[in-house]
Amino acid sequence: MNAKTLIIGYGNADRQDDGVGWHILKNLAERLGESVPDDPGASIEVETDLVDLTFILQIFPELAETISHYERVCFVDAHTSDIPAEIQWIALEPAYEKSPLTHHMSPKTVLSICSTIYNQVPETILVSVRGYQFQFERDLSAKTHALAEVAEKRIWEWINLSN
């Protein structure tokens, strides 16, 4: 861990647009001159002086320790039509959020754990990209692919703002 900024993509890359976080992280890695296997869902663990990148299937409590070491964190995920914006960019604050699913945890809940245990809360944003198709495929739908390119460029600008 060298950088002060961490980008965390999460989702299921085997479920088409749910893997948009993986695709965005792969493109960011390429911008950094890093290679990532051309296999959606393959592990992404990139550490550079500018930014660290990691892709995970889902958010888990132990992530609180990881994010406690960074000044800025960006979560990247897909969303459905429940959110009207095609690309949602929001600042996050720590908050415990109950989930009806035992295996689901939100970025806000991880921030809450980070605040409680490590007394540290990095500046955190969530970039959520609209997904249109969630079939058992590894390629993004055309609409989500286009949105991912826009989101990736904006994340790249955000990464470079503080450096």
Secondary structure, 3 states (H helix, E strand, C coil): CCCCEEEEEECCCCCHHHHHHHHHHHHHHHHCCCCCCCCCCCCCEEECCCCEEEEECCCCCCHHHHHCCCCEEEEEEEECCCCCCCEEEEEECCCCCCCCCCCCCCHHHHHHHHHHHHCCCCEEEEEEEECCCCCCCCCCCHHHHHHHHHHHHHHHHHHHHCC
